[in-house]
């Protein structure tokens, strides 16, 4: 069985979900295609600044706990 749509929106991130809603509200039969988490990265994982802080904290943790040892410090600058 096949279905027919007027529009297909790939990804439900920052622009995809509002686009799908507007298309549907305008009367278009709209399909939404999402590979993983509905809502995109910002909603489910955190926007770019948050991901940068998390990645930096992870790198500092790995460096501190590495077998080579040593004093590792992280300085946060905005």
Secondary structure, DSSP 8 states (H G I E B T S, - for coil): -----SEEEE--STTHHHHHHHHHHTT--EEEE-SS-TTHHHHHT--HHHHHHHHHHHHHHHHHHSTT----------
